């Protein structure tokens, strides 16, 4: 496993997919489908923020948003901490990140759940309580590094890792279930699972995650994902995107956007086309694209992404992913070794 080029390729592709999906959705985030069509048509490549883009106003084609930036922040903390996350330090780093964004005049700041939780922590509220209202997709959008660093043969252990990385801002069953689904799908892809198996594992992880944290009202993510997968395949192909936008939903709510992202993965189109579709859906397009891209990259590897797109997103944002990938996979190797010593490793079947 050390230096395994296949695992390195899939892990790299997962982080690249997250960044590419995020950047494709940057100019359309929080816009309606009708407004996206009026400003851009269907998204087929990176684009500058248009005249009606309020959050990312003035950003240039290929620019990432908070989704990728917070995922990289989390990845660095995992690597520096040997796989562990200190919640208070995470809160401090999120505050520092937001202040940097404000200094640049950006409106791309902390999401509603993350902002509320971080504020409560700085006011002295215990970490375990601060995120008790976080039900949005902020934990899921940045969780891919946990999936890269954590094998999915033991889903309870994977969900434990998700909780540690999420509780500071999203310590609810909905927030943790959504993040668990994305992390598990990424982890399964790293180990060679195809789309169907990765989504099965994601559903099982979401079911486990829903029992963690504080209860919050909302549709069960595992149940909604199972329903969406079975329903979409019965629809004509040209009706599926509208169904995801209008029925599954594309808001910041985890039970909408996480399910929408994994439903796009389930359709099994060309990954690049899928991320263009994510950017064209309306709603939280950058986050849906980031989550779908992270999963698709893990499953398909770097060949999923056009070389020009990889070059653009790396150049525009100054991404340096190899050290993070190496560090995250070193953590994964350590966890697999410990599980093997206990006789608990159950490899995912290669696709």
Steps between C-alpha positions, in 0.01 A plus 500: 500500500781756565546711190222316318462703179137396453397628843701817446327554166152454647568720802645773278203473266261534794652831613525618139137405441397695807685808374376464141137453604529796736655723233242404238224591747666822619328733247155343549482448877176611667343586164180361351513267202328767288757763593788260431363434153459873436856584612694193389287245318588148607837489677750300294824664614638739759348848482548838662242608755217665306307822558250341737752306710496668839709269721790448260478839327812573297653153531668365190445172317646199681494659846413278795278607790467417869424134422850421378674746731342348810569146374868589460500660845354178644749287306793697639367462853461125452854465369648724770303317770577148381135440418349684795312831504503733800153663489604825667797540268271431205266775616792741533624416151153551352482844661845584365394383153186716504695807612735448207204482263351818648832680458483418129146638481350160429142406583596131482504456877407237758163334442210549742557190714877543513476872580254445782701217652834677484347810659362289785839336560674836517237607755594203719234244405641143526606354167259207528209746529610767253405306188174362634297701249714433190293318239634654180759352261807680637645185655431289192655748258842482670501135618674332203843504674352288781382250239848490348663454841255241635425151362134403476530135603386608849221751449463570871864612509453711187195670650702561819757684286222698329354599837839624622539715188140625501380540857641849542251636244255224403437280804156382388375178350432675170836673479693188598295270275569719199872522571516126571342421165754708306799375701394137462445532124845659462663233718330219310614649170859519627482127572368418152122500534290583195213747504233259623705357783633840608144632524387193693780563751412871510140412584608267781731768642224761486275265693763466773576872501136593545511352852790726604482853633184690585169413339370751247187484287554416134470219250724201569799522266549125460131448419491795259812380321360149458174639368670745261721230348210265434273777370744674266585187302133465407486848350598586142860624495400849387272544804745400773675832557174687536381231741810545714459878502126509560432192714825402674591865551822703484494716812768508770297250704697174526196288418471683167849587374683187621233281345507710181878459471487123545199475269710665229771241564238226470399611151845382382572750226847618404636658822587832333151522351351417840679792664379734226149376577557567870601857419186544291245370753448820696526538875818398682676406179860538613450272800303240306772499235776476762338201672421319176849573365671361809306174470538465123872569518550233765308246292642577155848642565671791330400388150151625592618861472609677180863603516413860413255518791758360742761749378259792528374432851853433627644813338223742590493391864862402559403151612776273629324171566775232500623568857142486631424180309817335630422603856138386489591163349768451765226538763285251309785249486546528875132440564490201266807352671343534844172348380683211336680428825161467664362285223235754403596597145239414236624629162254665264453297185678666203274615217 
